[in-house]
Amino acid sequence: MHNGAPEVFSTDMPALSRSIAHLDMDAFFASVELLRYPQLRGQPVVVGGRRASASTAGQAFPSLRDYVGRGVITTATYEARAFGVHSGMGLMKAAQLAPDALLLPADFESYRHYSRLFKAAVREIAPKVEDRGIDEIYLDLTALNPDGTADGARRVALRLQQAVTDATGLSCSVGVAPNKLLAKLCSDLDKPAGITVVTAADIPARIWPLPARRINGIGPKAAARLESLGIVTIGELAAADPAWLQDRFGERYGVWLHRAANGEDERPVVTESEPKSVSRETTFERDLHPRLDKSDLSQHFTRLCEQLAADLARKGYVGKTVGLKLRFDNFHTVTRDQTLAAPTGDAAVIRRAAGECARRVPLERRIRLLGVRISALSRRDAIPEHTPPPAQAELFV
């Protein structure tokens, strides 16, 4: 078992061998909504549900107690989280926990706008950025903290926070550590608007007391298995015999569990990576019948393809393989793919290909979720100019 700090580094070594940061926007979607509705600050607010529930300034905002449907929470203010609601929770269940919480619809175009703003502001200070999603990024700050001190890392993090606030009016939390795994853990320790710097010497006091499930890469099933084996904290996992872990979790994952718990992670900050696919999907407020609700389904389908084409254009890609995803009312999910003769970013071509995929699926049940994906991506500027003629196709026949 571990009973002390890791091996003490000599005094002439920097506290941070690398200065790797994880910047995470605070309750991002909800915070963007509070820019629009500042009168809701300090109140429990959840974001989710359909756009039709939106309120405008001066009107009453709907509360969760009035919600009927099966939407899920995309995010919630910290005041709402105090009641136990969280991202991914069904709105009906959240209504039982926080019936007076206010409900706002998601506005992803606005969230993407603020995402681009905060990332541009960060890149002005720290250009080595790894984009990990709409509201989080990794940064390599080593060159900005050449002495590798915790104080130096904190000063850079403060500059980043101020730049994000100046550009967006929003707050973020920053964790700085020797690697990505620890940095992500740290960014969540002092939310909101927190800065946490952890060196290798800080691991026993700051990291080991945390639940093992807090490590990114330990999912609910692995966490439950660890708990059944008597391992609850990261420190207990770090103290476990590596061979024992490999026997129970397999060689590869067992080795990773032990290394992660001991704060070991050599992954670089990847500033440029090619996406494998781009997708759009929607879960309907009510299950739609392939024949009786054909018009509604077709409209949703067309909108998804248009949104997907817009995403491709914004990112500068075209794709060759179009995929369709359908989830039925019994939660059975099917996918179908079709590879085109040439890459495309055209909404009508994507729609036609996805429609052909749908013809290969028995449409005998109501549909809960519809999604469209495009993969086998290429840079748009690397493909000769050629747009196939648009071809319309009915999705459901």
N, C-alpha and C positions, 0 to 999 in steps of 0.2 A: 504494500500500500504506500501511496505517497504520504509523507509526513513532514514535508517542508517545501521550500521554494525550489525551483529548478536550479540547475547549476549556475552559480553566480559568474557573470562575465567579468573579465578584467576591466578595470576602471578606464582604460584607454579605448574601450569599444563603445560605439554609440548605443544608446538605449534602444533605438529602433534600427535594426539592420536594413529594413526598408520602411518607408512611410507610405502605407497603403490605406486609403480611406474608402469608406462606404458612406455615401450621402443619400439619405432617405427623406423624402418630403413628408411632412407631418399631416396625417389624415388628409391626403392630397385632394381627393375629389370633394370632400366636405369643405375643405378650406377654400377651394375655388368657389364653391357655392356661397360661402360667407362673404366673399368679395362682392358678389352680386346682391346678397341680402344681409348687410352688416347688422341689421336689427336682430338677427338671430344669434349673434355671438353670445356665448355663455349658456346657450340652451342645448338640450339633447336633440340632435338632428341626425337623421340617417338618409343616405342617398340610395335610391333603388326604385324599382317599379317602373311603370310605363310613363312616357312623356306626357300623356294626357292629364296627369295629376299635378302638372306644374302650376305654380301660382305666380302672379306678377306682383310687383311692389304695390302695397296698399291693400292687397287682398288677404283673406285668412289663409293660413297654411294648413294643409290637412295633417292630421295626427295619425299615428300608426293604428290607433284603436278603430279608425274608420276604414282601414285597408282591407280589401277582399281580393284575393288572388294568390299567386304562388311565386311572385318575384322574390329576389334575394337582395340582401344588402351588398352594395359594392364598397361602401365605407361608411364610417360614422364618426361624429365628433367625439372627443374624449369625454365630454359630459354624457353622451349616450353610452359609451363603452362602460361607464361606471355601473350601468344596469346589467351588464353581462352580454350585451349585443355585440356582434362582431361581423367582419366581412364574410360573405358566404352563407350567413344564416338566413333562413327563410323569413320573409317579412311577417308572415302570420305568427311564427314563433316569437319573433322580436316584439310583436305587439303584446304578447303575454307578459314579457319582461319589462317593457317600457311603453305602455299604451299612450302616454302623453308625449312621447318623442315625435318631432315633426318630420314629415316625409317629403323629400324633394326628389324629382326625377333626375336620372343621370344625363349629363350633356357631354358626351365624349369628344365632340369637336372642340369644346372649350378646354377640356382637360389636355388634349393634345397641343393646343395653342400654348398653354402655360408650361407644358413639358418642354416644348422647344425653347421657350424663353429662359427657363432656369438652366437648361443644359448649355445654351449659348453663353450665358453669364459665367458659368463655371469654367468653360473652355477659355475664356479670356484670361483667367488666372492659371489654370492647370490644364494644359492641352491633352495630357495623357488620360483619356476618359474611356471607360468601357461601359457602354449603354446596356443596362439590364432590364429596361422596361420603362413604362410611362413615368414612374415616380422614383426611380432609384438608379444610381450609377456607382461604379468603382472608379477611383482615381489613384494614380501613382504620383505621390507628392515628394518622392525621394529627392528629386533635384531642387525642390523648393525648401527642403529641410536638410541641407547637406551635412549638418553636424549630427543629425539623427536624434535630436533631443525631444523629450515629450513637450517641453515648453514651445519649441519651434513648431512642432506639429499642431499644437493648440492655436498658435497665432495664425497659421495658414488656414486652419478650419474656421476661425473667426472671420477671416477675410472672405472665405467662401460663403458662409452664412449671410454676411452682409450683402454680398453681391447678389445672392438669390433673392433676398428681401427687397433690395433696390429694384431688381428687374421685374418682380412679380407681386410684391406685397405679401408673400407667403413665407412661412418658416420651414426650416429643415433641421434634421439632426445628423450629426457627423460622428462616425467612429473611426479612429485612426489606430493602426496596429501594424505589426510586422508583415501581415499577410491578409488575404481577402477573407478567409474564414473567420478570423478574429475580428476584423473590421466590421463585418456584417453583424456579428454578435454585439459589438460595442455600440453600433448606431442605434440600437433599440433599448439601451440601458437607461438613458436619461431623457426620454421623450417627454414632452415636445421641446424643440429648440435646444436640444442638448449637444454637448461636445464631450466625448469620452475617448481618452487616449490610454491604451493598454500596451505595455511592453512585455517582453517575455517574463520578466521578474514579477509582473503583476498578475500572472495567470492564476496562481493558487488563491489569491484573495478575491479577484474580480470574476474569474471565469469558472473555476471548479465548483463553487457553490450553486451555480445555475442548474436548472433541470437539463438532463441530457437531450430532451426533445428540442431545446433551443438551438442546437447545432443544425445549420442548414444542410440537409441531406439525411437527417434522421426523421423519418415520417412517423405518422401515428402508429402504424403496425410495428415498426422497429422499436419505437419508444415503449409500446405496450409489452413487447417481448423482453426488452431490457428490464423493465420494472418487474416482470414475472421472474426474472433471474436475480432480482435484488439490487439492480443498478438503477438509481433514480437520478443522481447528479452527474455532472460532467466529471467531477473529481473521482467519483466511484468508477466511472468508465475509464478514466486515465489510469487508475490503479489496477484495473483488471489485467489478468495475464493475457498477452496477445494470442498465444496458442489456444487458450480457452475460448476467446472470442472467435477465432477462426473455426474452431470445431462447431460452434453454434450458429455462426452467421455466414460461413463460407470464407475461403481464404482471402479473396479480394476485399469484400466488405468488412471482414473482421480486421484486416490490417488497416483499412481506412478509418474505422471507428476508433482504434487505439491512437492513431496518429492525430486525428482530428481533436480528440479529447485532450491531447497533450499540446494542442495549438500548433501543429505542424501543417504547413500548406505552402508549396512552392509555386503555385499557379501564378503566371504573370497577368498583369492588367492588359487585356487584349483590346487595342484601340480600334482595330478594323476587323470585322468579321462579316462574312457573307451569310445572310439569312437563308435558311433551308426552305422556308415556305412563308406565305402570307395568307391569313384566313380571316373570315368574318362569320359569325353565327348569331342566332337569336333564339331565345326560348319564349314561346308564345304564352300570353296570359291565360289562354284556354287552348285545349287541344283542338287542332283544326283537321277537319275531315278532307281527305284528298279530293273528293268529288263535290260535296256540299259547300265546302269553303275554298273551292278552286280559285276564285278571284282573289281572296285575301292571300292565299299562299303564293299566287303568282306575283302579287305586288311586293310581298316580303322578299321573294326570290330575286326579283328585278333590283330592288333596293340594295340587297346584299351584294349582288354582282357589281352594281355601280359603286358602292363603297369600297369593294375590293379593288376595282380598277383605279379608283382615286388613291388608295393606299399605295398601289404599285407605282403610279405616276409620281407621287410625292417622294417615294424612296428611290426612284430611278431604276425600276426593274420591270422585266417582262417574264412570263413563265410559260412552260410548255405542257405541264400536267395539271389538269383541272380535277378537283375532287369534290364530291358531294357527301354531306353527313346528314343523316336523318335519325332522330330519336323518337320512338313511338310512345304511345300512352302507357305501355307496359314497361317502359324504360329500356327496351331492346334498342341497341344502336347499330346502324349499318353504315358502311362507307363504300363508295364506288369511285374509281378514278378513270380518266380518259386522257391519253397523251395525244397532243395535237401535232400536226405536221410541222408547224413553225411556232415559235414563242409569240405570245400575245399579251397585251395589256388592255385590250378592248372589252368593255363591259358586255356588249352583245355577243361576242365570240365566247366569252367565259360563260354567259348564260346558256348559249346553245349547247356547249360541251357538258355543262352540269345537267342540263335537261336530258341529254342522251344518257348520262349516268343514272338519272332517276328512272328511265325506262327499264333499267335492269334490276329494279327493286320491286318486289310485290307490294303494292300500296293498298293494304287491306285493313289497316288500323289508323286511328287518328294520330296526328303528328304533334309531338311536343316541342321538338327543336329542329331547326333547319340551319345548316352551315355550308359554306362554300370555301374551298381552299385552292390555292395555286402553288405549285412547287416546280422543281427543275428550273430554278430562276437563273436569269442572265441579266447583266447590266444592259439597260436600254440603249445606251450609247455604243454598245458593242455589236448591236444587231442592225443589219441593213434596213433602211426604211422600207417597210412593207406592211400594209394593213389589210388583212383579209376582209372581204366584203361582209358587212354585218348580216347575220342570219338569225331571225327570230325563231324561237322554239317554245312550245308550251311545256311547262314543267310537268304538269300532271294531266294525264290523258285518261 
